[in-house]
Amino acid sequence: MPAPMSSVIGIGMDSSVVPLRHGGLFLVQTTDFFYPLVEDPYMMGRITCANVLSDMYAMGVTECDNMLMLLGVSQKMSEKERDIIIPLIIRGFKDCAEENGSRVTGGQTVVNPWLTIGGVATSVCQQYEMIMPDNAVVGDVLVLTKPLGTQVAVNAHHWLEQPERWNRIKLVVSEDDVNKAYHRAMDSMARSNRNSARLMHKYNAHGSTDITGFGILGHAKNLARHQKNEISFVIHNLPCIAKMSAVAKACGNLFGLLQGISAETSGGLLIALPREQAAAYCKEIEKLEGRQAWIIGIVEKGSRTARIIDKPRIIEVPAKDKEGELW
């Protein structure tokens, strides 16, 4: 008989997990919303949907039964802007939901001062479909499934049109580098974590979280805090979108990228995996998606916290530019 889950259900996990009155079933639900951060409305819709689903995937739940979309339409937009932009955002959200085996059946649209986009994801599942996030053991390794640096890339792209800001970084990065990083960030943010979640089951993951607004260190600390065992996470490697670590350094500690506190949007999963399974997990991700995953740290005995070593290894992603290709 499965262990009772009451001790770990609730605030602190990526999704709300509620035992239903119908025997053996759980309601897994998550919600998220934010402001636009890229210029392409369709891609913004996709990124939003991928971000909402990501919290569910962090729990190992790979089947989403239903999605709702939340949309705040800015009253500052003209009628023409609304007629063009809003349908594109909705289509991007809907396409991403359908590609991930779900559907959008409703939601809410309001007019307010800001353009805001979000959603709700819901799944009814059995306990075996979930991977509880609290089972890391000493000797596990930490795997990350998407590179860091989306906030830096998006901001650097904005700065192309702000001379006083651009002057701070133009010595370490070219306009072409920034454009490429921006498109890499968009591609990464719009990419679903569903395959990563599926493979968590195959390779016996001991827990996971997705990397979003608190940066990799903030989310690693939160995951460590909820562990059953007395462990700590130690991060040695920071995979970053190419050239963005140089931009971050040129800006001082503005973003906190190398300190692990730079906010990410729709980031990758941070997963505690058995050491002997991790390399195979990363290899299969690359085979399925043509994208890398990385072993970035270890689980050692400790007081349920997380840290980044003093001089982490910065991994440039991709390691080499390919003409005409993002990755």
Contacts in CASP RR format, 6 or more apart in sequence:
PFRMAT RR
TARGET T0000
AUTHOR 0000-0000-0000
METHOD contacts of the structure
MODEL  1
MPAPMSSVIGIGMDSSVVPLRHGGLFLVQTTDFFYPLVEDPYMMGRITCA
NVLSDMYAMGVTECDNMLMLLGVSQKMSEKERDIIIPLIIRGFKDCAEEN
GSRVTGGQTVVNPWLTIGGVATSVCQQYEMIMPDNAVVGDVLVLTKPLGT
QVAVNAHHWLEQPERWNRIKLVVSEDDVNKAYHRAMDSMARSNRNSARLM
HKYNAHGSTDITGFGILGHAKNLARHQKNEISFVIHNLPCIAKMSAVAKA
CGNLFGLLQGISAETSGGLLIALPREQAAAYCKEIEKLEGRQAWIIGIVE
KGSRTARIIDKPRIIEVPAKDKEGELW
2 127 0 8 1.000
2 128 0 8 1.000
5 17 0 8 1.000
5 19 0 8 1.000
5 26 0 8 1.000
5 127 0 8 1.000
5 132 0 8 1.000
6 19 0 8 1.000
8 132 0 8 1.000
8 133 0 8 1.000
8 134 0 8 1.000
8 226 0 8 1.000
9 17 0 8 1.000
9 18 0 8 1.000
9 19 0 8 1.000
10 16 0 8 1.000
10 17 0 8 1.000
12 222 0 8 1.000
12 226 0 8 1.000
13 59 0 8 1.000
13 133 0 8 1.000
13 226 0 8 1.000
14 30 0 8 1.000
14 54 0 8 1.000
14 55 0 8 1.000
14 56 0 8 1.000
14 58 0 8 1.000
14 59 0 8 1.000
14 133 0 8 1.000
14 209 0 8 1.000
14 210 0 8 1.000
15 28 0 8 1.000
15 29 0 8 1.000
15 30 0 8 1.000
15 55 0 8 1.000
15 56 0 8 1.000
15 58 0 8 1.000
15 59 0 8 1.000
15 61 0 8 1.000
16 27 0 8 1.000
16 28 0 8 1.000
16 29 0 8 1.000
16 30 0 8 1.000
17 26 0 8 1.000
17 27 0 8 1.000
17 28 0 8 1.000
17 59 0 8 1.000
17 130 0 8 1.000
18 26 0 8 1.000
18 27 0 8 1.000
18 28 0 8 1.000
18 29 0 8 1.000
19 25 0 8 1.000
19 26 0 8 1.000
20 26 0 8 1.000
20 27 0 8 1.000
20 124 0 8 1.000
24 126 0 8 1.000
24 127 0 8 1.000
25 124 0 8 1.000
25 125 0 8 1.000
25 126 0 8 1.000
26 124 0 8 1.000
26 125 0 8 1.000
26 126 0 8 1.000
26 127 0 8 1.000
26 130 0 8 1.000
27 122 0 8 1.000
27 123 0 8 1.000
27 124 0 8 1.000
28 56 0 8 1.000
28 59 0 8 1.000
28 61 0 8 1.000
28 122 0 8 1.000
28 123 0 8 1.000
28 124 0 8 1.000
28 125 0 8 1.000
28 130 0 8 1.000
29 120 0 8 1.000
29 121 0 8 1.000
29 122 0 8 1.000
29 123 0 8 1.000
30 52 0 8 1.000
30 55 0 8 1.000
30 56 0 8 1.000
30 120 0 8 1.000
30 121 0 8 1.000
31 52 0 8 1.000
31 70 0 8 1.000
31 118 0 8 1.000
31 119 0 8 1.000
31 120 0 8 1.000
31 121 0 8 1.000
32 48 0 8 1.000
32 51 0 8 1.000
32 52 0 8 1.000
32 55 0 8 1.000
32 118 0 8 1.000
32 119 0 8 1.000
33 48 0 8 1.000
33 70 0 8 1.000
33 116 0 8 1.000
33 117 0 8 1.000
33 118 0 8 1.000
33 119 0 8 1.000
34 48 0 8 1.000
34 51 0 8 1.000
34 116 0 8 1.000
34 117 0 8 1.000
34 118 0 8 1.000
34 265 0 8 1.000
35 114 0 8 1.000
35 115 0 8 1.000
35 116 0 8 1.000
35 117 0 8 1.000
36 44 0 8 1.000
36 115 0 8 1.000
36 117 0 8 1.000
37 44 0 8 1.000
37 47 0 8 1.000
37 154 0 8 1.000
37 265 0 8 1.000
38 44 0 8 1.000
38 47 0 8 1.000
38 154 0 8 1.000
38 182 0 8 1.000
38 185 0 8 1.000
38 186 0 8 1.000
38 189 0 8 1.000
40 186 0 8 1.000
41 84 0 8 1.000
41 85 0 8 1.000
41 86 0 8 1.000
41 88 0 8 1.000
41 89 0 8 1.000
42 88 0 8 1.000
42 89 0 8 1.000
42 91 0 8 1.000
42 92 0 8 1.000
43 92 0 8 1.000
43 186 0 8 1.000
43 190 0 8 1.000
44 89 0 8 1.000
44 92 0 8 1.000
44 117 0 8 1.000
45 88 0 8 1.000
45 89 0 8 1.000
45 90 0 8 1.000
45 91 0 8 1.000
45 92 0 8 1.000
45 93 0 8 1.000
45 96 0 8 1.000
45 117 0 8 1.000
46 92 0 8 1.000
46 93 0 8 1.000
46 95 0 8 1.000
46 96 0 8 1.000
46 190 0 8 1.000
47 186 0 8 1.000
47 189 0 8 1.000
47 190 0 8 1.000
47 265 0 8 1.000
47 266 0 8 1.000
48 89 0 8 1.000
48 93 0 8 1.000
48 117 0 8 1.000
48 118 0 8 1.000
48 119 0 8 1.000
49 67 0 8 1.000
49 92 0 8 1.000
49 93 0 8 1.000
49 94 0 8 1.000
49 96 0 8 1.000
49 97 0 8 1.000
49 100 0 8 1.000
49 119 0 8 1.000
50 96 0 8 1.000
50 189 0 8 1.000
50 190 0 8 1.000
50 191 0 8 1.000
50 192 0 8 1.000
50 193 0 8 1.000
50 266 0 8 1.000
51 189 0 8 1.000
51 212 0 8 1.000
51 265 0 8 1.000
51 266 0 8 1.000
51 267 0 8 1.000
52 67 0 8 1.000
52 118 0 8 1.000
52 119 0 8 1.000
52 120 0 8 1.000
52 121 0 8 1.000
53 64 0 8 1.000
53 67 0 8 1.000
53 96 0 8 1.000
53 97 0 8 1.000
53 100 0 8 1.000
53 102 0 8 1.000
53 121 0 8 1.000
53 192 0 8 1.000
53 193 0 8 1.000
53 194 0 8 1.000
54 192 0 8 1.000
54 193 0 8 1.000
54 210 0 8 1.000
54 212 0 8 1.000
54 266 0 8 1.000
54 267 0 8 1.000
54 268 0 8 1.000
54 269 0 8 1.000
55 121 0 8 1.000
55 210 0 8 1.000
56 64 0 8 1.000
56 121 0 8 1.000
56 123 0 8 1.000
56 197 0 8 1.000
57 192 0 8 1.000
57 193 0 8 1.000
57 194 0 8 1.000
57 196 0 8 1.000
57 197 0 8 1.000
57 210 0 8 1.000
57 269 0 8 1.000
58 133 0 8 1.000
58 193 0 8 1.000
58 197 0 8 1.000
58 208 0 8 1.000
58 209 0 8 1.000
58 210 0 8 1.000
58 269 0 8 1.000
59 130 0 8 1.000
59 131 0 8 1.000
59 132 0 8 1.000
59 133 0 8 1.000
59 208 0 8 1.000
60 129 0 8 1.000
60 130 0 8 1.000
60 131 0 8 1.000
60 197 0 8 1.000
60 200 0 8 1.000
60 201 0 8 1.000
60 205 0 8 1.000
60 208 0 8 1.000
61 123 0 8 1.000
61 125 0 8 1.000
61 129 0 8 1.000
61 130 0 8 1.000
61 197 0 8 1.000
62 129 0 8 1.000
62 194 0 8 1.000
62 197 0 8 1.000
62 198 0 8 1.000
62 201 0 8 1.000
63 101 0 8 1.000
63 123 0 8 1.000
63 125 0 8 1.000
63 129 0 8 1.000
64 97 0 8 1.000
64 100 0 8 1.000
64 101 0 8 1.000
64 102 0 8 1.000
64 121 0 8 1.000
64 122 0 8 1.000
64 123 0 8 1.000
65 102 0 8 1.000
65 122 0 8 1.000
65 123 0 8 1.000
65 124 0 8 1.000
66 102 0 8 1.000
66 103 0 8 1.000
66 105 0 8 1.000
66 121 0 8 1.000
66 122 0 8 1.000
67 97 0 8 1.000
67 102 0 8 1.000
67 103 0 8 1.000
67 104 0 8 1.000
67 105 0 8 1.000
67 119 0 8 1.000
67 120 0 8 1.000
67 121 0 8 1.000
67 122 0 8 1.000
68 104 0 8 1.000
68 105 0 8 1.000
68 106 0 8 1.000
68 107 0 8 1.000
68 108 0 8 1.000
68 119 0 8 1.000
68 120 0 8 1.000
68 122 0 8 1.000
69 90 0 8 1.000
69 93 0 8 1.000
69 94 0 8 1.000
69 104 0 8 1.000
69 106 0 8 1.000
69 107 0 8 1.000
69 117 0 8 1.000
69 118 0 8 1.000
69 119 0 8 1.000
70 107 0 8 1.000
70 108 0 8 1.000
70 116 0 8 1.000
70 117 0 8 1.000
70 118 0 8 1.000
70 119 0 8 1.000
70 120 0 8 1.000
71 86 0 8 1.000
71 89 0 8 1.000
71 90 0 8 1.000
71 107 0 8 1.000
71 108 0 8 1.000
71 109 0 8 1.000
71 110 0 8 1.000
71 116 0 8 1.000
71 117 0 8 1.000
71 118 0 8 1.000
72 109 0 8 1.000
72 110 0 8 1.000
72 111 0 8 1.000
72 112 0 8 1.000
72 114 0 8 1.000
72 115 0 8 1.000
72 116 0 8 1.000
72 117 0 8 1.000
73 82 0 8 1.000
73 86 0 8 1.000
73 109 0 8 1.000
73 110 0 8 1.000
73 111 0 8 1.000
73 112 0 8 1.000
73 115 0 8 1.000
74 111 0 8 1.000
74 112 0 8 1.000
74 113 0 8 1.000
74 114 0 8 1.000
74 115 0 8 1.000
75 111 0 8 1.000
75 112 0 8 1.000
75 113 0 8 1.000
76 113 0 8 1.000
77 85 0 8 1.000
77 115 0 8 1.000
89 117 0 8 1.000
93 104 0 8 1.000
93 117 0 8 1.000
93 118 0 8 1.000
93 119 0 8 1.000
94 104 0 8 1.000
96 190 0 8 1.000
96 192 0 8 1.000
97 103 0 8 1.000
97 104 0 8 1.000
99 192 0 8 1.000
100 192 0 8 1.000
100 194 0 8 1.000
102 121 0 8 1.000
107 119 0 8 1.000
107 120 0 8 1.000
123 129 0 8 1.000
131 200 0 8 1.000
131 201 0 8 1.000
131 205 0 8 1.000
131 207 0 8 1.000
131 208 0 8 1.000
132 207 0 8 1.000
133 207 0 8 1.000
133 208 0 8 1.000
133 209 0 8 1.000
133 223 0 8 1.000
133 226 0 8 1.000
134 207 0 8 1.000
134 226 0 8 1.000
134 227 0 8 1.000
134 228 0 8 1.000
135 206 0 8 1.000
135 207 0 8 1.000
135 227 0 8 1.000
135 228 0 8 1.000
135 229 0 8 1.000
135 272 0 8 1.000
136 206 0 8 1.000
136 207 0 8 1.000
136 223 0 8 1.000
136 224 0 8 1.000
136 227 0 8 1.000
136 229 0 8 1.000
136 231 0 8 1.000
136 233 0 8 1.000
136 272 0 8 1.000
136 299 0 8 1.000
137 206 0 8 1.000
137 229 0 8 1.000
137 231 0 8 1.000
137 299 0 8 1.000
138 229 0 8 1.000
138 231 0 8 1.000
138 299 0 8 1.000
138 300 0 8 1.000
138 301 0 8 1.000
139 275 0 8 1.000
139 298 0 8 1.000
139 299 0 8 1.000
139 300 0 8 1.000
140 206 0 8 1.000
140 272 0 8 1.000
140 273 0 8 1.000
140 274 0 8 1.000
140 275 0 8 1.000
140 298 0 8 1.000
140 299 0 8 1.000
141 272 0 8 1.000
141 273 0 8 1.000
141 274 0 8 1.000
141 275 0 8 1.000
141 278 0 8 1.000
141 295 0 8 1.000
141 297 0 8 1.000
141 298 0 8 1.000
141 299 0 8 1.000
142 220 0 8 1.000
142 233 0 8 1.000
142 235 0 8 1.000
142 270 0 8 1.000
142 271 0 8 1.000
142 272 0 8 1.000
142 273 0 8 1.000
142 295 0 8 1.000
142 296 0 8 1.000
142 297 0 8 1.000
142 298 0 8 1.000
142 299 0 8 1.000
143 269 0 8 1.000
143 270 0 8 1.000
143 271 0 8 1.000
143 273 0 8 1.000
143 278 0 8 1.000
143 281 0 8 1.000
143 282 0 8 1.000
143 293 0 8 1.000
143 294 0 8 1.000
143 295 0 8 1.000
143 296 0 8 1.000
144 211 0 8 1.000
144 216 0 8 1.000
144 239 0 8 1.000
144 268 0 8 1.000
144 269 0 8 1.000
144 270 0 8 1.000
144 271 0 8 1.000
144 293 0 8 1.000
144 294 0 8 1.000
144 296 0 8 1.000
145 193 0 8 1.000
145 196 0 8 1.000
145 268 0 8 1.000
145 269 0 8 1.000
145 271 0 8 1.000
145 285 0 8 1.000
145 293 0 8 1.000
146 188 0 8 1.000
146 191 0 8 1.000
146 193 0 8 1.000
146 211 0 8 1.000
146 267 0 8 1.000
146 268 0 8 1.000
146 269 0 8 1.000
146 291 0 8 1.000
147 184 0 8 1.000
147 188 0 8 1.000
147 239 0 8 1.000
147 240 0 8 1.000
147 241 0 8 1.000
147 315 0 8 1.000
147 317 0 8 1.000
148 211 0 8 1.000
148 215 0 8 1.000
148 216 0 8 1.000
148 238 0 8 1.000
148 239 0 8 1.000
148 240 0 8 1.000
148 241 0 8 1.000
148 244 0 8 1.000
148 257 0 8 1.000
148 260 0 8 1.000
148 262 0 8 1.000
148 264 0 8 1.000
149 185 0 8 1.000
149 240 0 8 1.000
149 241 0 8 1.000
149 244 0 8 1.000
149 248 0 8 1.000
149 255 0 8 1.000
149 257 0 8 1.000
149 262 0 8 1.000
149 264 0 8 1.000
150 185 0 8 1.000
150 188 0 8 1.000
150 189 0 8 1.000
150 241 0 8 1.000
150 264 0 8 1.000
150 265 0 8 1.000
150 266 0 8 1.000
150 267 0 8 1.000
151 255 0 8 1.000
151 257 0 8 1.000
151 262 0 8 1.000
151 263 0 8 1.000
151 264 0 8 1.000
151 265 0 8 1.000
152 181 0 8 1.000
152 241 0 8 1.000
152 244 0 8 1.000
152 247 0 8 1.000
152 248 0 8 1.000
152 255 0 8 1.000
152 257 0 8 1.000
152 262 0 8 1.000
153 178 0 8 1.000
153 181 0 8 1.000
153 182 0 8 1.000
153 184 0 8 1.000
153 185 0 8 1.000
153 241 0 8 1.000
153 244 0 8 1.000
154 182 0 8 1.000
154 185 0 8 1.000
155 255 0 8 1.000
156 169 0 8 1.000
156 173 0 8 1.000
156 178 0 8 1.000
156 181 0 8 1.000
156 182 0 8 1.000
156 244 0 8 1.000
156 247 0 8 1.000
157 178 0 8 1.000
157 179 0 8 1.000
157 181 0 8 1.000
157 182 0 8 1.000
158 165 0 8 1.000
159 165 0 8 1.000
159 166 0 8 1.000
159 168 0 8 1.000
159 169 0 8 1.000
159 178 0 8 1.000
160 166 0 8 1.000
160 175 0 8 1.000
160 178 0 8 1.000
160 179 0 8 1.000
168 250 0 8 1.000
168 251 0 8 1.000
169 247 0 8 1.000
169 250 0 8 1.000
169 251 0 8 1.000
171 250 0 8 1.000
172 243 0 8 1.000
172 246 0 8 1.000
172 247 0 8 1.000
172 249 0 8 1.000
172 250 0 8 1.000
173 181 0 8 1.000
173 243 0 8 1.000
173 246 0 8 1.000
173 247 0 8 1.000
173 250 0 8 1.000
177 242 0 8 1.000
177 243 0 8 1.000
178 243 0 8 1.000
178 247 0 8 1.000
180 242 0 8 1.000
180 321 0 8 1.000
180 326 0 8 1.000
181 241 0 8 1.000
181 242 0 8 1.000
181 243 0 8 1.000
181 244 0 8 1.000
183 326 0 8 1.000
184 241 0 8 1.000
184 242 0 8 1.000
184 317 0 8 1.000
184 326 0 8 1.000
184 327 0 8 1.000
185 241 0 8 1.000
187 326 0 8 1.000
187 327 0 8 1.000
188 241 0 8 1.000
188 266 0 8 1.000
188 267 0 8 1.000
189 265 0 8 1.000
189 266 0 8 1.000
189 267 0 8 1.000
190 266 0 8 1.000
191 266 0 8 1.000
191 289 0 8 1.000
191 291 0 8 1.000
193 210 0 8 1.000
193 267 0 8 1.000
193 268 0 8 1.000
193 269 0 8 1.000
195 285 0 8 1.000
195 288 0 8 1.000
195 289 0 8 1.000
196 268 0 8 1.000
196 269 0 8 1.000
196 271 0 8 1.000
196 285 0 8 1.000
196 293 0 8 1.000
197 208 0 8 1.000
197 269 0 8 1.000
199 281 0 8 1.000
199 284 0 8 1.000
199 285 0 8 1.000
199 288 0 8 1.000
200 207 0 8 1.000
200 208 0 8 1.000
200 269 0 8 1.000
200 271 0 8 1.000
202 281 0 8 1.000
202 284 0 8 1.000
203 273 0 8 1.000
203 274 0 8 1.000
203 277 0 8 1.000
203 278 0 8 1.000
203 280 0 8 1.000
203 281 0 8 1.000
203 284 0 8 1.000
204 273 0 8 1.000
204 274 0 8 1.000
204 277 0 8 1.000
205 271 0 8 1.000
205 272 0 8 1.000
205 273 0 8 1.000
206 272 0 8 1.000
206 273 0 8 1.000
206 274 0 8 1.000
207 223 0 8 1.000
207 271 0 8 1.000
207 272 0 8 1.000
208 223 0 8 1.000
208 269 0 8 1.000
208 270 0 8 1.000
208 271 0 8 1.000
208 272 0 8 1.000
209 219 0 8 1.000
209 220 0 8 1.000
209 222 0 8 1.000
209 223 0 8 1.000
209 269 0 8 1.000
209 270 0 8 1.000
210 219 0 8 1.000
210 267 0 8 1.000
210 268 0 8 1.000
210 269 0 8 1.000
210 270 0 8 1.000
211 219 0 8 1.000
211 264 0 8 1.000
211 267 0 8 1.000
211 268 0 8 1.000
211 269 0 8 1.000
211 270 0 8 1.000
212 219 0 8 1.000
212 263 0 8 1.000
212 264 0 8 1.000
212 265 0 8 1.000
212 266 0 8 1.000
212 267 0 8 1.000
213 219 0 8 1.000
213 263 0 8 1.000
213 264 0 8 1.000
213 265 0 8 1.000
214 222 0 8 1.000
214 261 0 8 1.000
214 263 0 8 1.000
215 260 0 8 1.000
215 261 0 8 1.000
215 262 0 8 1.000
215 263 0 8 1.000
215 264 0 8 1.000
216 235 0 8 1.000
216 238 0 8 1.000
216 260 0 8 1.000
216 264 0 8 1.000
216 270 0 8 1.000
217 235 0 8 1.000
217 259 0 8 1.000
217 260 0 8 1.000
217 261 0 8 1.000
217 306 0 8 1.000
217 307 0 8 1.000
217 308 0 8 1.000
218 260 0 8 1.000
218 261 0 8 1.000
218 306 0 8 1.000
219 270 0 8 1.000
220 233 0 8 1.000
220 235 0 8 1.000
220 270 0 8 1.000
220 306 0 8 1.000
221 233 0 8 1.000
221 305 0 8 1.000
221 306 0 8 1.000
223 233 0 8 1.000
223 270 0 8 1.000
223 272 0 8 1.000
223 306 0 8 1.000
224 231 0 8 1.000
224 232 0 8 1.000
224 233 0 8 1.000
224 304 0 8 1.000
224 305 0 8 1.000
224 306 0 8 1.000
225 304 0 8 1.000
225 305 0 8 1.000
226 304 0 8 1.000
227 304 0 8 1.000
230 301 0 8 1.000
230 302 0 8 1.000
230 303 0 8 1.000
230 304 0 8 1.000
231 299 0 8 1.000
231 300 0 8 1.000
231 301 0 8 1.000
231 302 0 8 1.000
231 304 0 8 1.000
232 299 0 8 1.000
232 300 0 8 1.000
232 301 0 8 1.000
232 302 0 8 1.000
232 303 0 8 1.000
232 304 0 8 1.000
232 305 0 8 1.000
232 306 0 8 1.000
232 307 0 8 1.000
233 272 0 8 1.000
233 297 0 8 1.000
233 298 0 8 1.000
233 299 0 8 1.000
233 305 0 8 1.000
233 306 0 8 1.000
233 307 0 8 1.000
234 297 0 8 1.000
234 298 0 8 1.000
234 299 0 8 1.000
234 300 0 8 1.000
234 306 0 8 1.000
234 307 0 8 1.000
234 308 0 8 1.000
234 309 0 8 1.000
235 296 0 8 1.000
235 297 0 8 1.000
235 306 0 8 1.000
235 307 0 8 1.000
235 308 0 8 1.000
235 309 0 8 1.000
235 312 0 8 1.000
236 296 0 8 1.000
236 297 0 8 1.000
236 298 0 8 1.000
236 309 0 8 1.000
236 312 0 8 1.000
236 313 0 8 1.000
237 294 0 8 1.000
237 295 0 8 1.000
237 296 0 8 1.000
237 297 0 8 1.000
237 312 0 8 1.000
237 313 0 8 1.000
237 314 0 8 1.000
237 315 0 8 1.000
238 245 0 8 1.000
238 257 0 8 1.000
238 258 0 8 1.000
238 260 0 8 1.000
238 296 0 8 1.000
238 308 0 8 1.000
238 312 0 8 1.000
238 313 0 8 1.000
238 314 0 8 1.000
238 315 0 8 1.000
239 292 0 8 1.000
239 294 0 8 1.000
239 296 0 8 1.000
239 315 0 8 1.000
239 317 0 8 1.000
240 257 0 8 1.000
240 314 0 8 1.000
240 315 0 8 1.000
240 316 0 8 1.000
240 317 0 8 1.000
241 317 0 8 1.000
242 316 0 8 1.000
242 317 0 8 1.000
242 318 0 8 1.000
242 321 0 8 1.000
243 316 0 8 1.000
244 257 0 8 1.000
245 257 0 8 1.000
245 258 0 8 1.000
245 314 0 8 1.000
245 316 0 8 1.000
248 254 0 8 1.000
248 255 0 8 1.000
248 256 0 8 1.000
248 257 0 8 1.000
248 258 0 8 1.000
248 262 0 8 1.000
249 258 0 8 1.000
253 259 0 8 1.000
255 262 0 8 1.000
256 262 0 8 1.000
258 312 0 8 1.000
258 314 0 8 1.000
259 308 0 8 1.000
260 308 0 8 1.000
270 296 0 8 1.000
271 281 0 8 1.000
272 299 0 8 1.000
273 281 0 8 1.000
278 295 0 8 1.000
279 295 0 8 1.000
281 293 0 8 1.000
282 292 0 8 1.000
282 293 0 8 1.000
282 294 0 8 1.000
282 295 0 8 1.000
285 291 0 8 1.000
285 292 0 8 1.000
285 293 0 8 1.000
286 292 0 8 1.000
286 293 0 8 1.000
290 327 0 8 1.000
291 327 0 8 1.000
292 317 0 8 1.000
294 315 0 8 1.000
317 327 0 8 1.000
318 327 0 8 1.000
END
